[in-house]
Amino acid sequence: MLDLALGQPPRAPRRQGPYGCAAKWFLRVFREDGVVARVPTEEEIRDLEERVGGTTIKLVVEPGDRLSELHDQDSYSYKLAEVYIGASDQEQLHARYDQCVDELGFAFE
């Protein structure tokens, strides 16, 4: 924006970040209706984010939430969290996402 305001062509940094690729994943559960019995604690999330570099996790459910009553969901699955991950390549990106899914520990009744 500053370049444009000064009448200069905009400069977009290319390949200057710490990761070769990044993605926003929607962690979803494909199941019948249910109630969220457990979500990861803030400490568990913080620990996972530190161990899986370049990761940020934002929960969108809380214990006691009924899946079918969640706002802005589709008709065949329910969003539990948004997971932002940076990695060196797509293989590492998928591996990091799989690790997050395995360790987050959601439970339903």
C-alpha positions as CSV (number, residue, x, y, z in Angstrom):
1,M,0.0,0.0,0.0
2,L,2.8,2.4,0.8
3,D,4.5,1.7,-2.5
4,L,1.3,2.5,-4.4
5,A,0.8,5.7,-2.3
6,L,4.3,6.8,-3.3
7,G,3.6,6.1,-7.0
8,Q,5.9,3.1,-7.1
9,P,5.1,-0.4,-8.3
10,P,4.1,-2.7,-5.4
11,R,6.7,-5.1,-4.2
12,A,5.4,-8.5,-3.0
13,P,7.9,-10.6,-1.1
14,R,8.4,-13.9,-2.8
15,R,9.8,-17.0,-1.1
16,Q,11.1,-14.9,1.8
17,G,9.1,-16.5,4.6
18,P,10.3,-19.3,6.8
19,Y,8.2,-22.0,5.1
20,G,8.0,-23.3,1.6
21,C,4.3,-23.8,1.8
22,A,1.4,-23.2,4.2
23,A,-2.3,-24.2,4.5
24,K,-5.4,-23.5,6.6
25,W,-7.0,-26.9,7.4
26,F,-10.5,-27.3,8.7
27,L,-10.4,-30.2,11.2
28,R,-13.8,-31.8,10.7
29,V,-15.5,-34.9,12.1
30,F,-17.7,-37.0,9.9
31,R,-20.3,-38.7,12.2
32,E,-23.9,-38.7,13.3
33,D,-25.0,-35.9,15.7
34,G,-23.4,-35.9,19.2
35,V,-22.3,-33.7,22.0
36,V,-18.7,-32.5,22.4
37,A,-17.5,-34.2,25.6
38,R,-13.8,-33.1,25.5
39,V,-11.7,-30.5,23.6
40,P,-7.9,-30.1,24.1
41,T,-6.9,-27.8,26.9
42,E,-5.1,-24.5,26.2
43,E,-2.0,-26.0,27.6
44,E,-2.3,-29.1,25.3
45,I,-2.8,-26.8,22.3
46,R,0.1,-24.6,23.2
47,D,2.4,-27.7,23.7
48,L,1.3,-29.1,20.3
49,E,1.9,-25.7,18.5
50,E,5.4,-25.6,20.0
51,R,6.3,-29.2,19.0
52,V,4.8,-28.9,15.5
53,G,6.6,-25.8,14.2
54,G,4.7,-23.2,12.3
55,T,1.3,-24.3,13.6
56,T,-1.6,-22.3,15.1
57,I,-4.8,-24.1,16.3
58,K,-8.1,-22.3,16.8
59,L,-10.9,-24.3,18.4
60,V,-14.5,-23.6,17.2
61,V,-16.3,-26.0,19.6
62,E,-16.5,-26.2,23.4
63,P,-17.5,-29.1,25.7
64,G,-21.3,-29.3,25.8
65,D,-21.8,-28.1,22.2
66,R,-24.3,-30.3,20.2
67,L,-22.8,-30.8,16.8
68,S,-26.1,-30.4,14.9
69,E,-26.6,-27.0,16.5
70,L,-23.2,-25.5,15.6
71,H,-23.4,-22.4,13.4
72,D,-22.3,-22.4,9.8
73,Q,-21.8,-26.1,9.3
74,D,-22.4,-28.3,6.2
75,S,-24.8,-31.2,6.0
76,Y,-22.4,-34.1,6.4
77,S,-19.6,-33.1,8.8
78,Y,-18.9,-30.7,11.6
79,K,-15.9,-28.3,12.0
80,L,-14.0,-28.6,15.2
81,A,-11.0,-26.4,14.7
82,E,-9.0,-24.4,12.2
83,V,-5.4,-25.5,11.9
84,Y,-2.9,-23.2,10.2
85,I,0.4,-24.9,9.3
86,G,3.6,-23.9,7.6
87,A,6.1,-26.5,6.3
88,S,9.0,-27.0,4.0
89,D,6.9,-28.9,1.4
90,Q,3.5,-30.5,0.9
91,E,4.6,-33.9,2.4
92,Q,5.7,-32.3,5.6
93,L,2.5,-30.2,5.6
94,H,0.3,-33.3,5.5
95,A,2.5,-35.0,8.1
96,R,2.1,-32.1,10.5
97,Y,-1.6,-31.9,10.0
98,D,-2.0,-35.7,10.6
99,Q,0.1,-35.3,13.8
100,C,-2.2,-32.5,15.0
101,V,-5.4,-34.6,14.3
102,D,-3.9,-37.6,16.1
103,E,-2.9,-35.6,19.2
104,L,-5.8,-33.1,19.7
105,G,-8.0,-35.6,21.5
106,F,-11.6,-34.5,20.9
107,A,-14.3,-36.8,22.4
108,F,-18.0,-37.0,21.8
109,E,-21.1,-38.5,23.5
